[in-house]
Every structure is written in C-alpha cells, then in structure tokens.
Amino acid sequence: MAETARRVALVLGTSTGGVGRHVRMLAGGLAREGRQVVVIGPASTDEAFGFSGVAGFAGVPISDRPRPAADLRAVARLRTLLAGADVVHAHGLRAGALAALALAGRRTALVVTLHNALTAGRAVGAIYGLLERIVAKKADQVLVVAPDLGERMTTLGARHVAAAVVPAPPLSPATRTPAEVRAELRAGPRAEPGRSNPAEAGAEPERASGAADVGAEPDRAPRAAAAGAEPGEVSDVVGVGAEPGVSDGAEAGAVPGRVSDAVEAGAEPGRVTDAVEVGAEPGRVSDAVEVGAEPGGVSGDLVPHATPGDGAAGAREGDGPILLTIARLAQQKGLETLLDAARGPYAEGAAPLFVVAGDGPLRGELRSRVEAEGLPVLLLGDRADVADLLQAADALVSPSRWEGQPLNVQEALRAAKPIVATAVGGVPAMVGDAALLVPPGDAAALREAIVRLIADPALAARLSAAAAARPLPDEQAALRAAATAYEAARATVTGHA
C-alpha cells in the first residue's frame, strides 16, 4: 500500500462560488488531519475564501480567459510550487489540464475533480474535448459530480473514475418569519443591509411588471480556470481556452499549434484528430457549470433537515404560491425556459410568483423580457438570506440545462421543500423521489409540473417529507472520499495499486 499523502496541493482557478467554498472546506479539514496543505490559485480566491486562514496559500494568476503568455507563466509557476507534493488535487477541467501539464515527467499523484459538463457548440466543444483528453490521459484519479461525466471520462480513457462528494455547507438560520418574507416579496425588491438599493442598481422601484433588477449572488458566481502549456512545449499549447462557465466555469478559446503534443505530453504522436474531439454531451446547448455535488446517498452521514411541510402550504396566503429559483443568471441555467413557464396559463387565484435569486451575464436580457411581457417574475439579485427565502417559498424550481448536484437543490432538500427540476446530470440521483422531474428546455412540461404541484397539496406534502428524509453527505464524508482518492492515486503512481 502507498504511503499516506501528507503534502497536498489544491489547485483552482478564479472562483467566487461553489468550487472555492469546497476547496476551503477540504483545505481546512485536511489541515486538521495533520496534513501539510497549500492552496494554489488567483489571489482573489484567497481574498474571497480565506484559504490562508486554514492552510498555506500561493498566488498563481490562473485567468478565466485564454492569455497565452500568462498561461505559460502560470504553468511554469505551478511546476515550481508543486515540487515535493505527495498529491495534487485540481478542481475543474482547466485547472486539471494545467496541473497535468505542469506535472509532466514527474511521478506526482494527480487527482482532478470535474464539477461541470459542456453544454457548448462546436468550437468550444473542440477545446473542451482537448482539455478532457489531457485530464483523462494524465490524471491518476478523476472524480465526477454526475454519472454522465464519469461515462464521458471513461470513454476517453481515464484510468480510475469515481463519484465526487461535494456537500453544500449548512444554511445559516433564518432571521425572519416566512410571513415577513412573503410580504416583502409581494411588495417588490428591497435593499439588503450593506448592499446597494435595487433602484440605484437600475431596477424599477416598484414591481409594476413583476421585475426587479439583479445583483451578484456571492455564493453562486462563476468559477474559472486556465490551462497553459508545459515548459518546453511553448509552440504546442498556447492559451488553452477557458471552460465555458456559468455556475463555476469560464470560456474556452482557441488552441493553436501542435495540439497532439500537449495532449500526450511526450507520448505517441499523431493523435491530433482524437485530441480535438468534441466534448459536448448530446442535447446540451451552451456553457458549462462547475457546481459542487455529491451523489445522493453516497454516505451514511446525514445532515439535519427541516420539519416536513414547513412553509410548503403556509406560503399560499395572499396572491398565490411563491416558487424560488436560486441560480446564476447565465445560459446554462435555462432561465428562458422558466420565463416561458411563468407565462402560464394558471388557474385564477393560484398564479405563482416566480422569485429568482442570483446574478449573471443575462441580467439585462431577462429583466427586459420580464418587463416587456409583464411576467410574474421577481429578479432579486444577490441575496444573503437564502435560508429566509427557502422557508418562505412553496417550492424550489431548477430549470437548468445541466447540473452536477447543485448546492441550491441540496439546500432545498435540507429545508424540506418540494422541488421541480430538470432531469439532467446528477440531479435525479440527488433528489430521488423528492422532486418532480421534467426534460430540460421543455417549458410546457415545466409549467405542467408546477400546475400539478400547486393543485395537489397532498403531492406537495409527500415531496416535502421525501426531501426531509433524503440522505445527504457532510464534510466528513467529503474528506473521507478525498483521502480515498489520494491514496488510490498514490498507489497508482508508486505501482502499489
């Protein structure tokens, strides 16, 4: 058996969301176990997550866009910083590819957690496919947040693929009653303490059309990473494109030069056409998501849930049910389908208010459409009171094109909320029988599921009870999974597998 991995390097790119929080959790937990831990990433991530408060930190400007010279410098810097590590654990496809290139020629164990899947077109798909192949060839262990990612990496030749365990952190306690929150939501947007007034940010001061402006949701902002080239192979990979990211991703760019050399890093030549294989899963449209996830029921470690039914029926006073969506306002999240479903028709007196918490690049487009069509949709912007919103909502709606095992769905399960979600990625395994699942991009099916939930209180109660009973892993489960991957990767490198 391989020796215990005592010196662990965690690598990530730009992050203000789930990936950064997950890495901080791992860094703190591994350090408490007596391991020497260093986190390597952009300085902004240390500012956002306080890595240096729980472990060592080294700043490397891993950008969210292709920058050839900067990418090469990042790989060279990584190669220096990773010397002496027992195991390198990279988070995200681009961070994984970059780390793989930096470790070329060394017998250092490499674990890569893939938090996102491609939902991109051909050009981005070609770059994504290149990065996938680098990781599949070079990583000793690949951890994935959804079964389809695992199947993809296995097809590409990954030697060892296992399920990732990325639990959502516990929600802070609610600070207001559900009735107070519902009253606020029906009255329109408000400014949170320490945050700009929505009207000052460009929002309508009153919700005449049902719309409020959006801000940035700090817990669900994008994560990006950059892949560069191995020193000595400058002409082979220059500015490998960023992952197209939405909820923890970035964009992909072009890869000029001799692609196959970068993929094989010294292995057999002549693999150019394989290297540029499109990485898109069938049926996906655009962008990628890096959302922390855990396979449903992967561990016996359970976290507390709310009492079944809390808020599920009580939110029905007033103008109708409140349906909450927590998402970055980006293409991968399928919010145009949510707006289509919000059009109705719904039964008189039962028309829901759709409440969306989060920010992103589609901010202006979504707001304009809500106003133009007079949709019953409230765009809240960034909110620190997710627990309050969940307690006030009748249900969570997740219309995404793809998700791993999203933090917002975990939060809804913990809050014992009924869920209406798209049957994509790791969502079905996560929710079990606690959700109504619909195809992605199908507004009619989404509306029908919402109508069914609104019209059937017994169904809502059953979903709430199932959510409360759903097992979810905790931090200890995530640390055990990481340790298992580290020892397996070390065994592969040392020949003791």
N, C-alpha and C positions, 0 to 999 in steps of 0.2 A: 504493500500500500504506500502511496506517495506521502511525503511529509506534509504536515498541516501548513496551509498557506498563511504565513504570518504577516507578510508585507503585501498589502493590497492597494492597488491604484485604481480609482474610479474615474472614468473619463466621460465627460459630457460636453455638449455644445451649448449655445445660447439657450437659456431656459428661464421662464418665469412661471412655469406651471407644474403639471404633474410629475414630469421627469425629475425636475430639480428637487421637489419635495421627496420623491422616492430615494434619490441619491443621498439626500441629507439623512433620511431615516436609516439607510444602510450604513452610511459613514459613522453615525453615532452609535448604532448597535454593534457594528464590528469593532469599533474602538473600545466599547465597554467590555467586549470579549477578550481584550488584551492584544488585539492585532494592531500593527502599525498601518495606519490608513492615510493616504493622501488623495485628495480630490483634485482633478486637473480639468480646468475649463476656463471660460472667459471670466475676467474679474467681476463682471456684472452678476454672475451667478453666486459668487461669494457674498456680494452685497445683498442679493435678494434672499438667500437661504442661510447665510451664516455658517458656511462649511468650516471656516477656520475656528469656529467656536467649539466644534466637536472633533476635528481631525486636522491634519495638515492640509494646506491648500497651495497650489501652484497655478498661477495665471497663464493661460495659453489662449490667445485670441482666435478661437475656432469660430469663424464667421458663419453667418446664415446665408451667404451668397458666394458664388464662385469668385475667388480672388487668387489668381494663380500664384503670385509671389508670396502672398500671405499664407496660402495653403502650404506651400513648400517650407516656409519658415516654421509653421505650426508642426509639421511632421518632424522636422529636424529637432525642434524643441522637445516634442514628445519623446523622440528616440533617446534623448539625454535623460529626461525625467523618469522614464520607465526602466532605466537600467537598475537592476537589483530587485525589481518587484518579483514576488513569487507568482502573482496572478494579476492580470489587468482585466477589469470589468468595465466594458464600454457600453453606453446606453444610447441607442439609436443607430440606425443603419449607417449614417455618415460618420458618426463618431467611431463606430465599429470598424468601418473600412479604413479610416485614418489611422486608428490604432494598429490595425493589421499591417498596414504599410510601414508604420514606424517600427514594428517588431520583426520585420523580415530578416531572416537569418539568425534569429535568436530562439532559444528554447525557453521561452516565457509563455506560460499558460494564458490563453485569451478566452474570455467569456464575453459574449455580446447579447444584450437583451434588446429585442426588437419590439418596440412599442407601437409601431404603425404599419399600415399596409398602403400600398399605392392605389390611388383611385385617379390616375392621371392618363393623359393621352400618349401618343406615340413617342414624341420627342423626349418628354420627361420619362416615359417608361423605359426608353433605351438606357438612359443614365441610371435610373433606378435599378434596372437589371444588371448593369455593370457593378454597382455597389453591392447588390445582393450576392453576386457571384464571388466578389472579393471576400465577403464575410463567410459565405458558405465554404469556400476553399481554405480559409485561414483560421477561422475560429475553432477552438477545441470544444467549446460548448456554445450552443445557440439556445437562448431562452426566448419564448414567444408568448404573446398575450392572447392569442387566439389560434384555434386549430388550423385555420386556413393558412396562416403564416407558417406554421410548422410543416404543413404539407408542401408548401412552396419551397422552403429551405431544404427539405429532404430531397425533393426533386432536383434541386440544384447541386446536390452532392454534400450537404452538411453532414458531418460525421455523427454528431450527437445533438439531438434536439429535444428539449424538454419544456414543460409549461413554466412560464414566469409567474411569480407571486408578487403582486404589487398592490397591497391593500390601500384603501383610502384612509387617511387619518381620521380620527374621531371628530365628529362635528362639535363645535362649541355649543354650549347650552343656549336655547332660545331666550331672548331677552324681552320679548313682548308676547302678548296673547295672540292666538290665531285671529280673534275678532278684531284686534287692533291692526294687525297686518292686512286683513281683508279690507277693512275700511280705508286704509291708506292706498291700497292698490286700486280700489274702485274710484278713489278721488283723483288719482293720477300720480305722477312721479314726485319724489321728494329728494332733497339733497341730504346725503348721509353726513354725519359729523366728520369734519376734516376733509370733505370732498366738495368739489365744485357743484354749484346749483345746476340741475339739468338744463334750466333755461339758459344759463350762461354758456353751457356747452353746445347750445344750438337747438335745444329741444323746445317744443311748444310748451308754454307754461300750463296749459290746460289740455286734457286729452280729448279734444273735440272729435278727432278721428280715431281715437284709441291708441295713439302712438306717443311714446316718449323717446327722447334721444338716448343714445347708448354711450357707455363708458367702457373702461377696460376691466374685465374681471381678472383680478390678480392671480387667482388660483387656476385659471384656465387659459392663460395666454400662451402664445406659441413657443415651442422649443425648437431650436435649430442647431445643426452641427455642420461641419465642413469636412470634406475628405481631401487629402492632399496626396503628395507623391513621396515615395521612398527616396531618400537622398541617393544620388547616383542614377536616378531614373527620371531626371527632370523633363526629358523630352517625351516620356511615356505617359504621365498623367499630370496635367497642369489644370488646376482649378476644377476638380471633380465637383459637379453640381450639387447643390444642397438638396436635401429631401424636401419635396413639396409639403410643407407643414401647415397644419391648421390648428389642431389642438396638440401642440408639441411636434412641430415639423418645420421644414423650410423648403426652399425651392431648389429645383435641380437645374443645372446649367449644362454646358457642353463639355465634352472631353476630347480635346484634340490630341493628336499624336498616336503613339503605338499603344492602343488600348490593351491588347492581349498581354503585353509585358507587365502592366500594372496588375492585371488580374492574377497572373500566375506567379509574379514576383520571383522570377528565376526558374519556374517550372517549364514544362514543354511549351514551345511557341506554337503559333498557328491556330489560336483559339479566338480570333477576333470576332467571328460571327457569333460564337456562343456568348462571348463577353457582353455583347450589346443586345442580348435577348431582352425583350420587353418584360418588365416585372409586374405588369398590371394583372390583378385578378379579374376574371371575367365579370362583366357587369358593373365595374367601378368606373367612375367618371372622371374625377379630377381631384388632386391634392392627396395628402397623406395625413394620418393622425398618429401621434405618439401619446397614447393615453395609458397611464398606469393601469394594470389589470391583474386580476387573479382568476384562475379557473374556478367556477363555482364548486364549492365543496372539496377543494384540494386539501383541506386541513380540518382537523377536529377543533381547532382553536376558534371559538366563536366570539363575536363581539356583541355587546348589548343592543337590542332593538327597542323601538318604541312600542307602546302598547298597541295591539292590532285595533285599527279603526280610528285611532286618534286623528281628528281633523278630516277623515275621509268623508264623513257625512255632514259634519258640522259646518263646513265651508259653504253649504248650499243656501244659507240665508242670503237675502238680497237679490242681486240680479242674475244669479246662476253660478255654476261651479267655476272654480279657478284652476286652470291647468298650467303647470310650471314646466318650463324648459330651461335648463342650465347649460349653456353652450357658448363656445367662441363663435362669433358671427363670421363664419367662413364657409366656403363651398362644401367642404366635406360633411358639414353638419346637417345638410338637407333642409335648411330653414325655408327655402322657397316652397317645399312641399308642405311645411307647417302652415305657411300663409295660405296656400291653396286650400288646405283643410279648414282653416279658420273662416273661409267664406261661407261655409255651411252648405245647405240649409240645416238649421237645428230647430227643434220644437220650440214654440213660443214659451218664454219663461225659463227655458233650460239652455239658452245660448251661453256657451262658456266664454270666459275672459282668458285669453292666452297671454301668459306672462313669461317674458324671456329675459333671463339674467345673463349678461356677458357682453363682450365687445369683440370687434374684429374688422377685417377689411370690407365686409359687406354692410357695414353700419349705415352709410348713406343710402345705398340701394334699397335695403329693407325698410328703412324709415320712409323713404319716398313712396314705396309701394303701399305701406300701411296707410299713409295719409291719403294717397290718391284713391284707394279703393275703400276707405273707411272701415278697415278691418278691426275687429275687436282684439287687437294685439297691443300689449304694452311692452315696449322695449326699455328695460330698466337700466341698462348699462352695468357698470361694475357695482357689485353688492358684497358687503362683508357679512351680511346677515342671512346666509343661506339656510341656516337652521330655522330661522323665523319664517322664511318663505316656504320651506318644506312643510312646516307644521300648519301653515295657513292654506296650503294647496289641497285640492281634492285628489290630484294625481300628478305624476311626472310624465311628460311626453318627450321621447327621444326620437327624432325623425332622421337620424344620421344615415349617410350612405355607407359608412363603415365605422366600427368601433372595435377596440380590443376588448377591454372590460372596464368601461368608463367609471371614473370616480363619481360622477353625478348619479349614476344608476346605483352604485354601492350606497351612496348617501340616502337615496330614496328607499332602498331596502331596509337600511337601518332605521329610518323614520317610519317604517311600516306603511308606505304609500303604495297604492295601486300604480302600475306602470303600463304605459302604452309605448311600445318601442319597435324599431325595425329589426327584423331577424337577420342581423349581419354579424360577422366576425365572432367575437366571444360572448356576445350578449345573450343568446339563447341558453348557453351553459351557465351563465351567471344568474339569470333570473329564474330559471326553472319554470314552475307553474305560478309565479308571482306577477306575470305580465301578459298582456295581450300583444302578440307579435304580428307585424304586418310586413309586406315586402317593401324594400327601400324605393323611394321615388313614386309611390302609389298614393296620391292624395286621397282618392276615393276610399281606398282601404283604410287609411289612417282616420278619415272622418267617420267611417262606419264603426270602427273600433271605439272611437270617442263617444259616438251616439250610444252604442251598446253599453258602455261603462256608465254614462250619465243616466240612462234609462233603467238600470238594474242595480239598485243598492245592494242586493244580496251578492251580486258578482263583485262589486267594489269591496264588500266586506271579506269575501273569500280571498281576493287578491291581496288585501291588506294583511290578513292572517298569514298567508303564504309568504309575504315579504318579511314579516316579523320572524318567521321560523327559518328563513333562508340562512344557511351557514356561510359565514364569510371569514377568511383568514385574517390574522392580525400581524403585527410587526414581528413577533417571534416566528411565525410561520414563514415570513419573507426571509428572515435571517437564516433559518434552517435551510431553506431552498437555495439561498446564495452559497452557503457553506458547502452544501452537497455538490453544487455545480463547480465550485472552486477545487474541491478535492478530486472530482472526476476529471477536470481539465488538467490538473497537475499529474494525475495518473497517466493520462494520455501522452503528455509531453515526456514524462520520465520512463515510459514504457512499462508501467505497472498496472495498466488498465486491465 
